[in-house]
Amino acid sequence: AVVANSELARKELGWTPQRDDLDLIVNDALAWERILTGKNSVRS
């Protein structure tokens, strides 16, 4: 799992993430893994 607090980057660099919704981030990560493995589903 990757968990990070982006507050320092926001304050120091004026940076904002492209995605800040955890459900969207997880769905995108799963979709990317499916593409990389060539599978249509990910089993837990």
PDB file as gemmi writes it, atoms N, CA and C in Angstrom:
CRYST1    1.000    1.000    1.000  90.00  90.00  90.00 P 1                      
ATOM      1  N   ALA A   1       0.841  -1.184   0.000  1.00  0.00           N  
ATOM      2  CA  ALA A   1       0.000   0.000   0.000  1.00  0.00           C  
ATOM      3  C   ALA A   1       0.882   1.242   0.000  1.00  0.00           C  
ATOM      4  N   VAL A   2       0.403   2.243  -0.651  1.00  0.00           N  
ATOM      5  CA  VAL A   2       1.109   3.519  -0.679  1.00  0.00           C  
ATOM      6  C   VAL A   2       0.192   4.556  -0.038  1.00  0.00           C  
ATOM      7  N   VAL A   3       0.685   5.171   1.008  1.00  0.00           N  
ATOM      8  CA  VAL A   3      -0.078   6.209   1.696  1.00  0.00           C  
ATOM      9  C   VAL A   3       0.849   7.393   1.903  1.00  0.00           C  
ATOM     10  N   ALA A   4       0.393   8.573   1.543  1.00  0.00           N  
ATOM     11  CA  ALA A   4       1.247   9.751   1.684  1.00  0.00           C  
ATOM     12  C   ALA A   4       0.399  10.975   2.000  1.00  0.00           C  
ATOM     13  N   ASN A   5       1.016  11.904   2.685  1.00  0.00           N  
ATOM     14  CA  ASN A   5       0.392  13.181   2.969  1.00  0.00           C  
ATOM     15  C   ASN A   5       1.038  14.208   2.043  1.00  0.00           C  
ATOM     16  N   SER A   6       0.247  14.818   1.206  1.00  0.00           N  
ATOM     17  CA  SER A   6       0.779  15.762   0.219  1.00  0.00           C  
ATOM     18  C   SER A   6       0.799  17.203   0.722  1.00  0.00           C  
ATOM     19  N   GLU A   7       0.502  17.407   1.984  1.00  0.00           N  
ATOM     20  CA  GLU A   7       0.380  18.772   2.507  1.00  0.00           C  
ATOM     21  C   GLU A   7       1.656  19.599   2.338  1.00  0.00           C  
ATOM     22  N   LEU A   8       2.824  19.013   2.585  1.00  0.00           N  
ATOM     23  CA  LEU A   8       4.079  19.757   2.447  1.00  0.00           C  
ATOM     24  C   LEU A   8       4.299  20.191   0.996  1.00  0.00           C  
ATOM     25  N   ALA A   9       4.050  19.295   0.056  1.00  0.00           N  
ATOM     26  CA  ALA A   9       4.195  19.651  -1.359  1.00  0.00           C  
ATOM     27  C   ALA A   9       3.198  20.738  -1.748  1.00  0.00           C  
ATOM     28  N   ARG A  10       2.017  20.669  -1.189  1.00  0.00           N  
ATOM     29  CA  ARG A  10       1.016  21.710  -1.466  1.00  0.00           C  
ATOM     30  C   ARG A  10       1.496  23.067  -0.955  1.00  0.00           C  
ATOM     31  N   LYS A  11       1.981  23.085   0.284  1.00  0.00           N  
ATOM     32  CA  LYS A  11       2.408  24.349   0.899  1.00  0.00           C  
ATOM     33  C   LYS A  11       3.669  24.909   0.255  1.00  0.00           C  
ATOM     34  N   GLU A  12       4.686  24.071   0.104  1.00  0.00           N  
ATOM     35  CA  GLU A  12       5.992  24.542  -0.367  1.00  0.00           C  
ATOM     36  C   GLU A  12       6.041  24.787  -1.873  1.00  0.00           C  
ATOM     37  N   LEU A  13       5.349  23.961  -2.636  1.00  0.00           N  
ATOM     38  CA  LEU A  13       5.462  24.019  -4.093  1.00  0.00           C  
ATOM     39  C   LEU A  13       4.205  24.524  -4.790  1.00  0.00           C  
ATOM     40  N   GLY A  14       3.118  24.654  -4.025  1.00  0.00           N  
ATOM     41  CA  GLY A  14       1.857  25.026  -4.644  1.00  0.00           C  
ATOM     42  C   GLY A  14       1.294  23.908  -5.505  1.00  0.00           C  
ATOM     43  N   TRP A  15       1.721  22.687  -5.216  1.00  0.00           N  
ATOM     44  CA  TRP A  15       1.333  21.513  -5.991  1.00  0.00           C  
ATOM     45  C   TRP A  15      -0.034  21.009  -5.572  1.00  0.00           C  
ATOM     46  N   THR A  16      -0.805  20.532  -6.529  1.00  0.00           N  
ATOM     47  CA  THR A  16      -2.067  19.863  -6.220  1.00  0.00           C  
ATOM     48  C   THR A  16      -2.117  18.557  -7.000  1.00  0.00           C  
ATOM     49  N   PRO A  17      -2.624  17.506  -6.382  1.00  0.00           N  
ATOM     50  CA  PRO A  17      -2.690  16.220  -7.068  1.00  0.00           C  
ATOM     51  C   PRO A  17      -3.751  16.237  -8.167  1.00  0.00           C  
ATOM     52  N   GLN A  18      -3.536  15.413  -9.189  1.00  0.00           N  
ATOM     53  CA  GLN A  18      -4.543  15.297 -10.241  1.00  0.00           C  
ATOM     54  C   GLN A  18      -5.780  14.592  -9.715  1.00  0.00           C  
ATOM     55  N   ARG A  19      -5.565  13.671  -8.784  1.00  0.00           N  
ATOM     56  CA  ARG A  19      -6.673  12.922  -8.195  1.00  0.00           C  
ATOM     57  C   ARG A  19      -6.524  12.956  -6.679  1.00  0.00           C  
ATOM     58  N   ASP A  20      -7.616  13.286  -5.989  1.00  0.00           N  
ATOM     59  CA  ASP A  20      -7.560  13.262  -4.538  1.00  0.00           C  
ATOM     60  C   ASP A  20      -8.683  12.421  -3.935  1.00  0.00           C  
ATOM     61  N   ASP A  21      -9.387  11.690  -4.780  1.00  0.00           N  
ATOM     62  CA  ASP A  21     -10.454  10.804  -4.337  1.00  0.00           C  
ATOM     63  C   ASP A  21      -9.904   9.382  -4.254  1.00  0.00           C  
ATOM     64  N   LEU A  22      -9.868   8.795  -3.059  1.00  0.00           N  
ATOM     65  CA  LEU A  22      -9.245   7.495  -2.857  1.00  0.00           C  
ATOM     66  C   LEU A  22      -9.886   6.407  -3.712  1.00  0.00           C  
ATOM     67  N   ASP A  23     -11.211   6.398  -3.833  1.00  0.00           N  
ATOM     68  CA  ASP A  23     -11.874   5.382  -4.662  1.00  0.00           C  
ATOM     69  C   ASP A  23     -11.411   5.470  -6.113  1.00  0.00           C  
ATOM     70  N   LEU A  24     -11.300   6.671  -6.635  1.00  0.00           N  
ATOM     71  CA  LEU A  24     -10.842   6.865  -8.009  1.00  0.00           C  
ATOM     72  C   LEU A  24      -9.393   6.414  -8.165  1.00  0.00           C  
ATOM     73  N   ILE A  25      -8.556   6.741  -7.193  1.00  0.00           N  
ATOM     74  CA  ILE A  25      -7.147   6.347  -7.238  1.00  0.00           C  
ATOM     75  C   ILE A  25      -7.021   4.830  -7.254  1.00  0.00           C  
ATOM     76  N   VAL A  26      -7.768   4.151  -6.390  1.00  0.00           N  
ATOM     77  CA  VAL A  26      -7.711   2.684  -6.322  1.00  0.00           C  
ATOM     78  C   VAL A  26      -8.224   2.074  -7.617  1.00  0.00           C  
ATOM     79  N   ASN A  27      -9.327   2.590  -8.142  1.00  0.00           N  
ATOM     80  CA  ASN A  27      -9.860   2.063  -9.403  1.00  0.00           C  
ATOM     81  C   ASN A  27      -8.876   2.248 -10.546  1.00  0.00           C  
ATOM     82  N   ASP A  28      -8.222   3.399 -10.608  1.00  0.00           N  
ATOM     83  CA  ASP A  28      -7.221   3.637 -11.646  1.00  0.00           C  
ATOM     84  C   ASP A  28      -6.031   2.693 -11.498  1.00  0.00           C  
ATOM     85  N   ALA A  29      -5.596   2.468 -10.260  1.00  0.00           N  
ATOM     86  CA  ALA A  29      -4.469   1.564 -10.019  1.00  0.00           C  
ATOM     87  C   ALA A  29      -4.819   0.139 -10.434  1.00  0.00           C  
ATOM     88  N   LEU A  30      -6.014  -0.317 -10.111  1.00  0.00           N  
ATOM     89  CA  LEU A  30      -6.439  -1.661 -10.512  1.00  0.00           C  
ATOM     90  C   LEU A  30      -6.540  -1.780 -12.030  1.00  0.00           C  
ATOM     91  N   ALA A  31      -7.077  -0.756 -12.670  1.00  0.00           N  
ATOM     92  CA  ALA A  31      -7.180  -0.776 -14.130  1.00  0.00           C  
ATOM     93  C   ALA A  31      -5.793  -0.848 -14.757  1.00  0.00           C  
ATOM     94  N   TRP A  32      -4.835  -0.107 -14.220  1.00  0.00           N  
ATOM     95  CA  TRP A  32      -3.468  -0.124 -14.725  1.00  0.00           C  
ATOM     96  C   TRP A  32      -2.849  -1.513 -14.555  1.00  0.00           C  
ATOM     97  N   GLU A  33      -3.053  -2.125 -13.396  1.00  0.00           N  
ATOM     98  CA  GLU A  33      -2.523  -3.469 -13.158  1.00  0.00           C  
ATOM     99  C   GLU A  33      -3.136  -4.475 -14.127  1.00  0.00           C  
ATOM    100  N   ARG A  34      -4.413  -4.325 -14.405  1.00  0.00           N  
ATOM    101  CA  ARG A  34      -5.080  -5.225 -15.363  1.00  0.00           C  
ATOM    102  C   ARG A  34      -4.453  -5.086 -16.749  1.00  0.00           C  
ATOM    103  N   ILE A  35      -4.155  -3.867 -17.141  1.00  0.00           N  
ATOM    104  CA  ILE A  35      -3.513  -3.638 -18.436  1.00  0.00           C  
ATOM    105  C   ILE A  35      -2.138  -4.295 -18.462  1.00  0.00           C  
ATOM    106  N   LEU A  36      -1.370  -4.112 -17.393  1.00  0.00           N  
ATOM    107  CA  LEU A  36      -0.015  -4.661 -17.342  1.00  0.00           C  
ATOM    108  C   LEU A  36       0.003  -6.180 -17.359  1.00  0.00           C  
ATOM    109  N   THR A  37      -0.969  -6.795 -16.718  1.00  0.00           N  
ATOM    110  CA  THR A  37      -0.997  -8.258 -16.644  1.00  0.00           C  
ATOM    111  C   THR A  37      -1.816  -8.881 -17.767  1.00  0.00           C  
ATOM    112  N   GLY A  38      -2.544  -8.061 -18.505  1.00  0.00           N  
ATOM    113  CA  GLY A  38      -3.355  -8.578 -19.594  1.00  0.00           C  
ATOM    114  C   GLY A  38      -4.570  -9.346 -19.122  1.00  0.00           C  
ATOM    115  N   LYS A  39      -4.985  -9.111 -17.896  1.00  0.00           N  
ATOM    116  CA  LYS A  39      -6.142  -9.806 -17.329  1.00  0.00           C  
ATOM    117  C   LYS A  39      -7.319  -8.851 -17.242  1.00  0.00           C  
ATOM    118  N   ASN A  40      -8.517  -9.436 -17.270  1.00  0.00           N  
ATOM    119  CA  ASN A  40      -9.726  -8.631 -17.167  1.00  0.00           C  
ATOM    120  C   ASN A  40     -10.204  -8.470 -15.738  1.00  0.00           C  
ATOM    121  N   SER A  41      -9.685  -9.263 -14.812  1.00  0.00           N  
ATOM    122  CA  SER A  41     -10.125  -9.154 -13.426  1.00  0.00           C  
ATOM    123  C   SER A  41      -8.947  -9.353 -12.492  1.00  0.00           C  
ATOM    124  N   VAL A  42      -9.075  -8.773 -11.322  1.00  0.00           N  
ATOM    125  CA  VAL A  42      -8.056  -8.915 -10.287  1.00  0.00           C  
ATOM    126  C   VAL A  42      -8.694  -9.671  -9.137  1.00  0.00           C  
ATOM    127  N   ARG A  43      -8.087 -10.773  -8.741  1.00  0.00           N  
ATOM    128  CA  ARG A  43      -8.623 -11.561  -7.628  1.00  0.00           C  
ATOM    129  C   ARG A  43      -7.989 -11.113  -6.332  1.00  0.00           C  
ATOM    130  N   SER A  44      -8.784 -11.108  -5.266  1.00  0.00           N  
ATOM    131  CA  SER A  44      -8.241 -10.731  -3.957  1.00  0.00           C  
ATOM    132  C   SER A  44      -7.992 -11.954  -3.107  1.00  0.00           C  
TER     133      SER A  44                                                      
END                                                                             
